[in-house]
């Protein structure tokens, strides 16, 4: 088995199994893993496919418990903002490199899209490492604003889970309702951004450069994430993963630096 299939499969299985009742994001970790093998734009789109399919699996398992009032107040603004975030990503993806250089026989190109995504990975990873951020929450009256922020960054880079959790945590939801509501909103955002990505990246010819290989890795990620979600559902309780968060946050910061320097 090629190493990329093994890496994507293990990452999808482990992270999906641990995220169901925690704030740890599937897309946050999986996108940098895809970026090891594909251009960052394709990595974001591939991760969105896995993320959307994983949320689609959660819907029949938990959708009955969703709070639809919160879905409307938070999800609809997120839906609109996700369109603009995804549009911005497709707009900057075709820009020429800002700087190019050679290091130890490797050619590196620093592009606007790499810099933007690297900065977002760096910011959200550092926030995840801060205990205060884990406890951060906002009043229920700010749900529409939370939807806009979560949706925009979800469309731009896929970083929607942390902000979504911070705003939904004060909505008075039970654990089941929280999971179900987050799954519904997440699927809505993923559906919008996938449509924008599909049109924008197809016009730019990015799918041609990725080839059929990306679909095999996406399917691998989907199947392993499905299995991970079912495993996580069987845990029936929230898991505290501070050590995992520290290790993963550190790795993501390293990935952001490599991406921002053009080495990835």
RAKAFEN-V243330 format. One record per residue. RES is the residue in one small letter. NEAR is the number of other C-alpha atoms within 10 Angstrom. D_LAST is the distance of its C-alpha to the last C-alpha in whole Angstrom. Layout:
BEGIN
RES & NEAR & D_LAST
RES & NEAR & D_LAST
END
This chain:
BEGIN
x & 5 & 23
x & 6 & 19
x & 8 & 17
x & 14 & 15
x & 17 & 18
x & 14 & 19
x & 15 & 16
x & 22 & 17
x & 21 & 20
x & 17 & 21
x & 19 & 18
x & 30 & 20
x & 24 & 24
x & 18 & 23
x & 22 & 22
x & 28 & 25
x & 23 & 27
x & 24 & 27
x & 20 & 26
x & 26 & 30
x & 20 & 32
x & 16 & 29
x & 21 & 27
x & 23 & 24
x & 19 & 22
x & 27 & 20
x & 26 & 18
x & 24 & 17
x & 21 & 15
x & 25 & 15
x & 26 & 13
x & 24 & 10
x & 20 & 11
x & 25 & 11
x & 19 & 7
x & 14 & 7
x & 16 & 9
x & 20 & 9
x & 17 & 8
x & 22 & 9
x & 26 & 12
x & 23 & 13
x & 23 & 12
x & 27 & 14
x & 26 & 17
x & 26 & 17
x & 30 & 17
x & 28 & 20
x & 22 & 21
x & 27 & 21
x & 27 & 22
x & 23 & 25
x & 21 & 27
x & 26 & 27
x & 25 & 28
x & 18 & 31
x & 18 & 32
x & 22 & 33
x & 20 & 35
x & 10 & 38
x & 13 & 37
x & 17 & 38
x & 20 & 38
x & 13 & 42
x & 17 & 41
x & 22 & 39
x & 20 & 41
x & 17 & 41
x & 10 & 42
x & 21 & 39
x & 22 & 37
x & 16 & 39
x & 18 & 38
x & 27 & 35
x & 29 & 33
x & 19 & 35
x & 22 & 33
x & 32 & 30
x & 27 & 30
x & 18 & 31
x & 25 & 28
x & 33 & 26
x & 24 & 27
x & 19 & 26
x & 24 & 23
x & 28 & 21
x & 20 & 23
x & 17 & 21
x & 24 & 18
x & 22 & 19
x & 14 & 20
x & 15 & 17
x & 21 & 15
x & 17 & 17
x & 11 & 17
x & 12 & 16
x & 14 & 13
x & 10 & 15
x & 12 & 14
x & 12 & 13
x & 13 & 13
x & 10 & 13
x & 8 & 12
x & 5 & 14
x & 7 & 14
x & 9 & 10
x & 11 & 10
x & 18 & 8
x & 20 & 9
x & 19 & 9
x & 21 & 11
x & 19 & 13
x & 26 & 12
x & 24 & 9
x & 18 & 11
x & 18 & 14
x & 23 & 12
x & 25 & 10
x & 17 & 14
x & 18 & 16
x & 28 & 14
x & 21 & 15
x & 13 & 18
x & 19 & 19
x & 22 & 18
x & 16 & 20
x & 15 & 23
x & 21 & 23
x & 17 & 23
x & 11 & 26
x & 10 & 29
x & 10 & 31
x & 15 & 28
x & 14 & 29
x & 9 & 33
x & 14 & 32
x & 17 & 34
x & 16 & 36
x & 13 & 39
x & 17 & 40
x & 12 & 41
x & 15 & 37
x & 25 & 36
x & 19 & 36
x & 15 & 34
x & 26 & 32
x & 29 & 31
x & 22 & 30
x & 21 & 27
x & 33 & 26
x & 37 & 26
x & 28 & 24
x & 21 & 21
x & 28 & 22
x & 34 & 21
x & 28 & 19
x & 30 & 16
x & 31 & 18
x & 25 & 19
x & 27 & 23
x & 20 & 24
x & 19 & 25
x & 22 & 27
x & 26 & 29
x & 22 & 30
x & 21 & 31
x & 23 & 33
x & 24 & 34
x & 18 & 35
x & 16 & 38
x & 18 & 39
x & 12 & 42
x & 17 & 40
x & 13 & 41
x & 15 & 38
x & 17 & 39
x & 18 & 39
x & 21 & 36
x & 23 & 34
x & 27 & 35
x & 27 & 35
x & 26 & 31
x & 25 & 31
x & 23 & 33
x & 27 & 31
x & 26 & 28
x & 24 & 29
x & 22 & 30
x & 31 & 27
x & 29 & 25
x & 19 & 27
x & 20 & 27
x & 31 & 24
x & 21 & 23
x & 13 & 26
x & 23 & 24
x & 23 & 21
x & 15 & 23
x & 12 & 25
x & 19 & 22
x & 20 & 19
x & 12 & 22
x & 11 & 24
x & 13 & 20
x & 11 & 20
x & 18 & 17
x & 15 & 18
x & 10 & 19
x & 11 & 16
x & 15 & 15
x & 11 & 19
x & 10 & 21
x & 11 & 18
x & 18 & 17
x & 13 & 21
x & 12 & 21
x & 22 & 18
x & 22 & 20
x & 18 & 23
x & 20 & 22
x & 31 & 21
x & 25 & 24
x & 18 & 26
x & 24 & 25
x & 29 & 25
x & 23 & 28
x & 18 & 29
x & 24 & 28
x & 25 & 29
x & 18 & 33
x & 17 & 32
x & 23 & 32
x & 17 & 35
x & 10 & 37
x & 13 & 36
x & 12 & 38
x & 12 & 37
x & 14 & 34
x & 14 & 32
x & 13 & 31
x & 13 & 28
x & 13 & 28
x & 9 & 26
x & 12 & 24
x & 16 & 23
x & 16 & 22
x & 11 & 20
x & 18 & 18
x & 22 & 18
x & 17 & 17
x & 15 & 14
x & 22 & 13
x & 19 & 13
x & 15 & 11
x & 21 & 8
x & 25 & 9
x & 18 & 9
x & 15 & 6
x & 27 & 5
x & 23 & 8
x & 19 & 8
x & 20 & 5
x & 16 & 4
x & 20 & 0
END
